[in-house]
């Protein structure tokens, strides 16, 4: 076995078992009120009164369920069970179905909207718990949530999944996942994180309707979400799948490259794999436009909407997104554009680096790309040197463009979870067993 892989596997297992997982077990379990605390800030201060988010709880459930399945340690099962119990008993809406967006620190409903992204992570966590333990209750609730998503969110006329609803599944004016997102009815991000749990649920529940919807999701990525000119993923869409195409998210590109591939592998359809694998490679290659020489990956490219919004969509693509790929050149070690309408966000986020490693490991494992392995190893070295908090545990949110550590954003919180970095470690452990 490749010595680089053996060393990488050993190091990430050590990181997972001595840093990431202990941090969440020891510092985030709310033993007074149940579940997990809502926040530890970038200065490592616990905010015991912070709201508790469904995404955080679902991702903790997935992480510790997967860790138990792979490594078999009882303490991982205990933490996963804590998350499962809290998700079902507190987050699940027994009157209208689905999970709430957030609870207060005492575990009472706070924001009761039904964001489909959050439903997806509940399915992801519950299906992984069922996969790890054979637990029928977890599978039952995962299936309930799948049925709820399909009943209320799936657009049977125009395809795809609508972003968000009120508690009782009525239309909602503000569908944004976060303040930084556009208020559109369909997004790449939510579709990616429905693809992901549906693939995982299919591992434990071979339902024909689920299979059909999983296949459809792969087709949506290839035919609707993927920009065929640039091989980046467009991010925000209206009901008719119209998009400005004004943002390039490198982290989502590289993450999607391996998650789409994983979904096809789970389906086990050789014809499907033959059709989509060249697309997978092209998406990953497009993501590489955001690489630094040290293997790290920048956050995104943003086109000025005033120049990218045109009456004619083809003209808009030609003047904004296509100009990016045609005129790209290297500046300050980063691939960026000479077009005045583009700006570059060079912040180095923890989750982007984690997905960067997995995506390039996937290229090496399935496509024999040695250069991709070198990128993964270099990025892991960057993570160790710049993002892992060796004093206090876990990873910092990001490294700023000036080289300083970002302590403004959370160490653990609504969006800062053990899922991206924990999954990175476990993907490498599982893919290269025996090293």
C-alpha positions, 0 to 999 in steps of 0.5 A: 500500500502507498506509504503516503496513504498509510501515514495519512490514515494513521494520522487522521485516526489519531486526530479523530480519536484523540482530538475531535471526538473527545472534544465533543464528548467532554465539552459539548454534552449538556448533562444538566438539560440534555442533548448538547450545548449550542455553542462554544465560541472562537475563544473557547468559552461555553455559552450554555444558554445558546439555542440548540440547532437541528443541524448540529444535533443531526451531525453529531448523531451521524458522526458518533454513529459512524465512529461507533460503526467503524471503531466500535468504542462504547463511548461513541455509541453512548454519545450517538444514543444521546443525540438520537434520543434528543433528536426524536424526543425534542426536535421531532415535531409530533404534531406536524412531522419533521424537525424544528430548526432550533430549540432553546437551551432548555429543549423547548421549540424556538424556531419551528420552521421546517428547513429541508436542509435540516430534515436531511441531516436528521435523516443522515444521522438516524440512518447512520445510527440504524446502520451502526446498530440495527436500531428499528426506532432510528430507521422508523424515524428516518423513513418518516422524515423521508416521506415528509420531505417527499410529501411537502418539499418535492416539486413533482411538476418542475422537479427538485426540492423546495427550501423551507416551510412554516411549522405546518408546511405552508409556504414561507416568505424567507426561505434562506438557509442563512443570512449569507444565502439568497432567498430562492426556492431551490438551492444546490446546498439543500439538494446536496444534503438531500442526496447525501442522506438519501444515499445513506438511507438506501444502504439500510432501506432498499425502497424502490421509491427511495431508489427512484428519487436518489437516481433523480437527484443525481440527474438533477445535479448533472442536468440542472445544477451543474454549469456545463460551461464551467463544471462548477455548480450553480448555487441558487435557483427559482422554481423554474431552475433559472439562476444567476450563476454568479457564485463559485463555491469551491468547497461545495464543488469538491464535496459534491464531486465525491458525494455524487460519486458515492450515491452512484456507488451505493446504487451499484449501477455500472451503467450509471457510474460509466455515465457520471464518472467523467462528470465527477472528475470534471467537477473536481478539476473545476474545484481545483481552480481554488487551490493554493500551492500548499494544497489548501482551498479558498472559499469562493468567487463572487461575480458582481450581480450588477454585471452578471444579471442580464435579460439574456441568460446566455449572455450573462453566462458568457460575460461572467462565469465563462469569462472566469474560466477563459481569463483565469490566471494565477495571482498570489499563488491563487487561481483567480480572474482578471475580470473586474466583475469578480471578487475572491474570498480567500478565507480558508474554512475548516469544512472546505479543507476537510472536503478538499482532502476527501475529494482528492482522496476519492480521485486517487482511490477510484481514478488512480490520480497520484497528483490528487493524492499529493494535494490531499496530503498537502492539505492535511499538512496545512490543516495540522499546521494551521487549523487544528487547535492543539491547545484546546481541541477541535479545529478553528473555523478558518484561517484569514487571508492575512494568515491569522486564525479566525477566532471571531467564528465559533469553535462549536455551534449552529454550523460548526460541527464534528461532521466535516472533519470527523467524516474526513477522518473516517472516510480515509480510515474506511477507504484504506482499511489494513494500512 
